[in-house]
Amino acid sequence: MKQVLLPVRARQAALFVLLPTFLLLTRCRQAAPTPTGLVAERAMVVSAREEASRIGAEVLARGGNAFDAMVATEMALAVAYPFAGNLGGGGFMVYRLNDGTVGSLDYREKAPLAAHRDMYLDSLGNPLPDLSRKGATAAGVPGTVAGIFAVHEKFGTLPMEELLAPVIALAEKGVRVTAKQAERLGGVRNDLITINGDSIPFAAESLEGDTLKYPALAQTLKRLAANGRDEFYGGHTGKVLADFVQARGGFITLEDLKRYQAVWRDPVVFGYKDLKIISMAPPSSGGVTMNQILKMMEPYDLREMGMHSARAIQLFTEAARRAYADRNYYLGDPDFVEIPRETLVDDEYLKQRMADFSFEKATPSNAVREGSLQVYESAETTHYSIVDTQGNAVSVTTTLNGAYGSKLYCTPLGFFLNNEMDDFSLKAGVPNMFGLIGAEANSIAPEKRMLSSMTPTIVERDGDLWLVVGTPGGSTIITAVTQTILNVHEFDLSMQQAVDAPRFHHQWLPDMLVFEPEGFSPAMKDSLRLLGYPINEGLTPIIGKVDAIRVLPDGRLEGGADHRGDDTAVGF
Ligand code: DON
């Protein structure tokens, strides 16, 4: 985690010294936690790499708004963080304008036209997970380029050429390999070579301090800047992409690309105590599932239980267990399936869901479904949070799904393709790479979007913008975002402390309470074991990489850039 302050002009600074005093006098709330992350006066970007946060923040400093910065940051991550940043994947954006208007954009991948329900099953009906996880067959129709152009068309103020120029320059100049990146690349190098041959840029061993250049990606970005969205969804770039995928046995055609559309959707909006939470609606499960978890917990005094006390963790776990069971059964692409959204978050329904909960013992998950399930460690999505000088906020989570997606690198265009098809339920009751099992609502169909857990979120307090938050982490995204909000709201942590605090996770099945290895009391875990909670501390060294921003009572911004990655807050 790093923090960078861009230079700020003196007059702007003076304004923001007076503003706090005024705001302090007009507020009567108890003292807010002292910030420990980067504090900036006017605007901030927090993302997985300093290079991307800096490019986004410089757009803001030049007078661009949060949406301009989103376009630049999204593309900069594709260059600086190819692990998850992408042109070959998809994502979700939740926004809140400074007048309180909220909305969201779905630029999730879609199943190709040639897709069908049993496409990843063998003749005996057994799943073929390699087909949905690796190489060309795993890729859904990418949505990211449609996403940035939709955002730019609706809200952008600076020309696309200007937004992409620093990104193209970065791709040409190259990006320094960090220690964490070198380790990640080392871990997938054999897979990358098996899938792509040894001539892709990542085939040679990368050491910390090396520079990786992306000339093919720079050319692709130049064509997008010059020719617009259709360059990708029908033009030369689209043709190259479709031919490339098909030559390797994949399903994406030019027709698929031509038909792809990003979709503006109403976000999930709900109250939790004195907060208003705005998050992503289906085809992401993030908003609905977080809504269920927090509403099931709301009647309890969490603050009094204490952060990371056995009771607080137990309550969270039981709420999450029930919410994930609903998630896996009811949620899917709303353009294809009927989702009982109102019932799922109805107060009476959620009260009933918790009726059998007792602090005396764990509720076993296998009463609902059983099977030998496994969760894989993974943190290959990426989240960034932006607040601009006007107070507009943008919360974006974007992904290739697995590390470097399908690991298929489209050499002529310079980017990786997603393996998002694995987020569908390949077969009822069979877990995906995050151990999530799915049902009919998330079965494969042509042009359907696969269910996601991505949870880009914005939180208001007293009608004002308060938090912008999100994370990667597959199925753990929803619990990590929820815990981060609770850490600030219930336990008075600063934004940075809330992001850095150790995390735990439960997702109904497998019935396993997963803890990050460091930071939880052994006595607390023992007491949960005695109540019947199967505990796992070895599954994953980290749960999520949260990047968040808090608006302080005086209007300044505190960044929370996760120490688990190379994440960096840049502001001014
Ligand atoms: O959309 C989803 O829920 C997953 N494809 C997200 C993948 C992810 O977070 C990867 N990192 N763990």
Residues whose N, C-alpha, C, O or C-beta is under 5 A from the ligand:
A	BS01	DON	S378 A379 E380 T381 T399 N401 D423 L451 S452 S453 M454 P472 G473 G474
